[in-house]
């Protein structure tokens, strides 16, 4: 198998592009892409596609994600995480648990969120983080996201020394966040701290799920053996979409671009078109009872 979806447990300290580069070398192919980046600070599930299965990545990017994270209350930074410079330090010892819980509830459900300044969002054709590094002031527009779960699982206090040499008490929160695509957990940390009046930033982040895929099933990057770790495109598509199991004649007709009547209801989203031999022929929409191709897989990978 030279095409499929690869789940990788990204280690801390490297970029998502670094992971792609290593997988390219290990798999012996240049055609490798990923469905959503993780910052160097973050660890956890990175979903990659190899060869023709990169065509599936578009449909994986928008899936909900789950994160385990640690938020430090009492310190604000330029990047909203521990890799940035400290901009303000406040003693957080007086912040009550009830206030924290209220702040978490206020940031749950459908919310409007301003992405962190050092993000990959493009501003006038350039990445926001590149502009920020050059000292250009970046103003990003708020976006609507959905926080399905924002829960606190542990609370600790710690002492840090601020820029003036004073020892102040901060509070660390271990949290779980389940959210829609496009959510910035760093921004949640920033906004929670701001709402409590003490500032906040992210000190650890781990992505544990992307849609139905979990980090427990991911391969370790060090010494990765790509082929046995690949998920077949059919198996991935069947977990994400309704399935149309074609006959041999339907497989041939669809491959020739003919209109094919489908015995399922019209759909607003993709349907996995699967051949009798179990190959993924492509993704289709069903309109007025007929299959309309969205994306096809190479004919040499598909057999009736």
Secondary structure, DSSP 8 states (H G I E B T S, - for coil): ---EEEEEEE-TTS-HHHHHHHHHHHHT-S-EEESS---TT-EEEEEEEEGGGGGGHHHHTTS-EEEEEEEEETEEESSSBTTS-EEEE---TT--HHHHHHHHHHTSEEEEEE--SSSS-EETTEEHHHHHHTT------EEEEEEEEEEEEEEEEEEEE-TTS-EEEEEEEEEEEEE-TT--HHHHHHHHHHHHTS-EEEEEEEEEEETTEEGGG-EESTT--HHHH-B-HHHHHHHHSEEEE--HHHHHHHHTT---B-SS---SS-EEEE-TTS-EEEEEEEETTEEEEEEE--GGG---
